[in-house]
Amino acid sequence: MGLRTQQARQQIWPLKERDPPIRFLIHDKDGKFAKAFDTVLRSEGIKVIKVIHTPYRAPNANAYAERWVRSVREERLDRVLIMNGQHLSRVMKEYVAYYNSARPHQGLDQQSPIPRSILEPEGPVQCRDVLGGIIHDYYRKAA
């Protein structure tokens, strides 16, 4: 078993309880993604999609990933001094939860990918600090 295969196994362990579960992994045909790596992912029910060609220096070829990287850098990583791997993991988990459940997205008509279960039309507006107050999340509390 190669190093990358072991890394794939170690990354999947904490993801087993994730809700919603990981369904896809998209990667190019780089040599570091061996067949055993893909086999580990498929054994956990993750569909592996290999991109045959990713054009060199073509920023629009992967616009979704580029947008995500820009958002996470501007809104999060450029504003926090990361101390170690554990701190980075904690910061990213909190940001991803905010990004998917509270942050408005232009492509989704200012909705979030995972909508809040109950949107109150009336009631006082509440503020929740995200990541120590660098981001403020506003919502209506039930009256």
C-alpha positions as CSV (number, residue, x, y, z in Angstrom):
1,M,0.0,0.0,0.0
2,G,1.5,3.4,-1.1
3,L,1.7,6.6,0.9
4,R,-1.1,8.2,-1.1
5,T,-3.4,5.3,-0.5
6,Q,-2.8,5.4,3.3
7,Q,-3.4,9.2,3.2
8,A,-6.7,8.5,1.4
9,R,-7.8,6.1,4.1
10,Q,-6.9,8.5,6.8
11,Q,-8.8,11.3,5.2
12,I,-11.9,9.1,4.7
13,W,-12.2,8.1,8.4
14,P,-13.5,11.4,9.7
15,L,-15.6,11.9,6.7
16,K,-17.8,8.8,7.3
17,E,-20.0,10.7,9.7
18,R,-20.3,13.8,7.5
19,D,-23.8,14.9,6.6
20,P,-24.3,15.3,3.7
21,P,-21.8,12.6,2.7
22,I,-19.1,13.1,0.1
23,R,-20.3,11.8,-3.2
24,F,-17.7,12.8,-5.8
25,L,-14.0,13.5,-6.1
26,I,-12.7,15.2,-9.2
27,H,-9.1,15.1,-10.1
28,D,-6.8,15.1,-13.1
29,K,-4.6,12.3,-14.4
30,D,-1.6,13.2,-12.2
31,G,0.6,10.3,-11.3
32,K,0.1,10.9,-7.6
33,F,-3.5,9.6,-7.9
34,A,-2.8,5.9,-8.3
35,K,-5.4,3.2,-9.0
36,A,-5.2,2.2,-5.4
37,F,-6.1,5.7,-4.3
38,D,-9.2,5.7,-6.4
39,T,-10.1,2.1,-5.2
40,V,-10.1,3.3,-1.6
41,L,-12.5,6.1,-2.4
42,R,-14.8,3.9,-4.5
43,S,-14.9,1.4,-1.7
44,E,-16.5,4.1,0.5
45,G,-19.1,4.9,-2.2
46,I,-17.4,8.0,-3.6
47,K,-17.5,8.4,-7.3
48,V,-14.1,9.3,-8.8
49,I,-14.2,11.6,-11.9
50,K,-11.0,12.0,-13.8
51,V,-10.6,15.0,-15.9
52,I,-8.6,14.1,-19.0
53,H,-7.2,17.6,-19.8
54,T,-7.0,20.6,-17.6
55,P,-5.7,23.4,-19.9
56,Y,-2.4,25.0,-18.8
57,R,-2.8,28.5,-17.5
58,A,-6.5,28.7,-18.3
59,P,-8.3,30.3,-15.3
60,N,-11.8,29.8,-16.7
61,A,-11.3,26.0,-17.1
62,N,-12.0,25.4,-13.4
63,A,-14.0,28.5,-12.5
64,Y,-15.8,26.9,-9.5
65,A,-12.6,25.9,-7.8
66,E,-11.0,29.2,-8.6
67,R,-13.9,31.0,-7.0
68,W,-13.8,28.9,-3.9
69,V,-10.1,29.5,-3.5
70,R,-10.5,33.2,-3.9
71,S,-13.4,33.3,-1.4
72,V,-11.7,31.3,1.3
73,R,-8.5,33.3,0.9
74,E,-10.1,36.7,1.0
75,E,-12.7,36.0,3.6
76,R,-10.7,33.8,5.9
77,L,-7.1,33.0,5.4
78,D,-5.9,36.5,4.7
79,R,-7.4,37.6,8.0
80,V,-6.2,34.9,10.4
81,L,-2.7,33.9,11.5
82,I,-2.8,30.1,11.2
83,M,-0.7,28.6,14.1
84,N,-0.6,24.9,13.0
85,G,-2.4,22.2,11.1
86,Q,-5.0,21.6,13.8
87,H,-5.8,25.3,13.9
88,L,-6.1,25.4,10.1
89,S,-8.4,22.4,10.2
90,R,-10.7,24.0,12.8
91,V,-10.8,27.4,11.0
92,M,-11.6,25.7,7.7
93,K,-14.4,23.5,9.2
94,E,-16.1,26.6,10.7
95,Y,-15.7,28.5,7.4
96,V,-17.0,25.7,5.3
97,A,-20.1,25.4,7.5
98,Y,-20.7,29.1,7.2
99,Y,-20.0,29.1,3.5
100,N,-22.5,26.3,2.8
101,S,-25.3,27.2,5.2
102,A,-25.3,31.0,5.8
103,R,-23.2,32.8,3.1
104,P,-25.3,34.2,0.2
105,H,-24.2,33.0,-3.3
106,Q,-24.9,35.1,-6.4
107,G,-25.3,32.1,-8.6
108,L,-28.1,30.8,-6.3
109,D,-30.1,34.1,-6.1
110,Q,-28.4,35.1,-2.9
111,Q,-29.4,31.8,-1.2
112,S,-27.0,29.4,0.4
113,P,-26.3,25.9,-0.9
114,I,-27.7,24.4,2.2
115,P,-30.7,26.6,3.1
116,R,-31.6,27.2,6.7
117,S,-34.4,25.0,7.8
118,I,-36.7,27.8,9.0
119,L,-36.6,31.4,7.7
120,E,-38.6,33.6,10.0
121,P,-40.3,36.5,8.1
122,E,-40.6,38.6,11.3
123,G,-38.8,38.9,14.6
124,P,-35.7,40.6,15.9
125,V,-32.5,40.4,13.9
126,Q,-29.8,38.5,15.6
127,C,-26.0,38.5,14.9
128,R,-23.8,35.4,15.2
129,D,-20.1,35.9,15.1
130,V,-18.2,33.5,12.9
131,L,-14.5,32.7,13.5
132,G,-14.1,35.0,16.4
133,G,-16.1,37.9,14.9
134,I,-14.3,38.4,11.7
135,I,-17.5,37.4,9.9
136,H,-20.9,38.4,11.1
137,D,-23.9,36.2,10.3
138,Y,-27.3,37.9,10.6
139,Y,-30.6,36.0,10.9
140,R,-34.1,36.5,12.3
141,K,-34.9,34.9,15.6
142,A,-38.4,33.5,16.0
143,A,-40.7,36.0,17.6
